[in-house]
């Protein structure tokens, strides 16, 4: 493990251990838990990482002051053995600050790739910044956004680099018990960071959420769609389409 990665992890650990408890003292977080089974594992950067079914689990703690803490995991459903291809654990610390009508986002993520719970060639640290603004109508909340992600690879086999993501998200309230959360974005990877092919991808993610129960604190996600289309002329990569279904819980 490089000295740079060690230094970053130490700083992150100190930040989490000191600033987060202080900033969120006296507040009970909102807890969101999500479980989805996908036909394949398509990462958020548009690459098909694992061509077999995976289970996606997500735990998010959100505070009213804009802080949030998230743990995501992907589990290979083809093999019972843990720590095989398709297994992954991601940890993200996020802070959002409203300035006028815009929301600024500051985020730091750690992607623990196979082999899990180990430090060495293969894991990724990613600081990111973003800005967005919401426009509300009777049925829609439309959110244009711009996001810059700097991915730092733990090792020398792949290059570090910046990913630029620009797009629009929409939360469509179809019915009191039915909503569609979806987004379309252009992802630019000019330098071929992380060993991914340099170029531009069109990404479309969508979740149709069916609220259940009187309190509407849980909902069925059916379907969940992930779609990636390479846009550069001569790009030989395939268009990727992944679908899934799952369940989500909300607690306070």
VENQUIVEN-V615535 format. One record per residue. BURIAL is # if it has 16 or more other C-alpha atoms within 10 Angstrom, else .. Layout:
BEGIN
burial=BURIAL
burial=BURIAL
END
This chain:
BEGIN
burial=.
burial=.
burial=.
burial=.
burial=#
burial=.
burial=.
burial=.
burial=.
burial=.
burial=.
burial=.
burial=.
burial=.
burial=.
burial=.
burial=.
burial=.
burial=.
burial=.
burial=.
burial=.
burial=.
burial=#
burial=.
burial=.
burial=.
burial=.
burial=#
burial=.
burial=#
burial=#
burial=#
burial=#
burial=#
burial=#
burial=#
burial=#
burial=#
burial=#
burial=#
burial=#
burial=.
burial=.
burial=#
burial=#
burial=#
burial=#
burial=.
burial=#
burial=.
burial=.
burial=#
burial=#
burial=#
burial=#
burial=#
burial=#
burial=#
burial=#
burial=#
burial=#
burial=#
burial=.
burial=.
burial=.
burial=#
burial=#
burial=#
burial=#
burial=#
burial=#
burial=#
burial=#
burial=#
burial=#
burial=#
burial=.
burial=.
burial=.
burial=.
burial=.
burial=#
burial=#
burial=#
burial=#
burial=#
burial=#
burial=#
burial=#
burial=#
burial=#
burial=#
burial=#
burial=#
burial=#
burial=.
burial=.
burial=.
burial=.
burial=.
burial=.
burial=.
burial=#
burial=#
burial=#
burial=#
burial=#
burial=#
burial=#
burial=#
burial=#
burial=#
burial=#
burial=#
burial=#
burial=.
burial=.
burial=#
burial=#
burial=#
burial=#
burial=#
burial=#
burial=#
burial=#
burial=#
burial=#
burial=#
burial=#
burial=#
burial=#
burial=#
burial=#
burial=.
burial=.
burial=.
burial=.
burial=.
burial=#
burial=#
burial=#
burial=#
burial=#
burial=#
burial=#
burial=#
burial=#
burial=#
burial=#
burial=#
burial=#
burial=#
burial=#
burial=#
burial=.
burial=.
burial=#
burial=#
burial=#
burial=#
burial=#
burial=#
burial=#
burial=#
burial=#
burial=#
burial=#
burial=#
burial=#
burial=#
burial=#
burial=#
burial=.
burial=.
burial=.
burial=.
burial=.
burial=#
burial=#
burial=#
burial=#
burial=#
burial=#
burial=#
burial=#
burial=#
burial=#
burial=#
burial=.
burial=#
burial=#
burial=#
burial=#
burial=.
burial=.
burial=.
burial=.
burial=#
burial=#
burial=#
burial=#
burial=#
burial=#
burial=#
burial=#
burial=#
burial=#
burial=#
burial=#
burial=#
burial=.
burial=.
burial=.
burial=.
burial=.
burial=.
burial=#
burial=#
burial=#
burial=#
burial=#
burial=#
burial=#
burial=#
burial=#
burial=#
burial=#
burial=#
burial=#
burial=.
burial=.
burial=.
burial=.
burial=.
burial=.
burial=.
burial=.
burial=.
burial=#
burial=#
burial=#
burial=#
burial=#
burial=#
burial=#
burial=#
burial=#
burial=#
burial=.
burial=.
burial=.
END
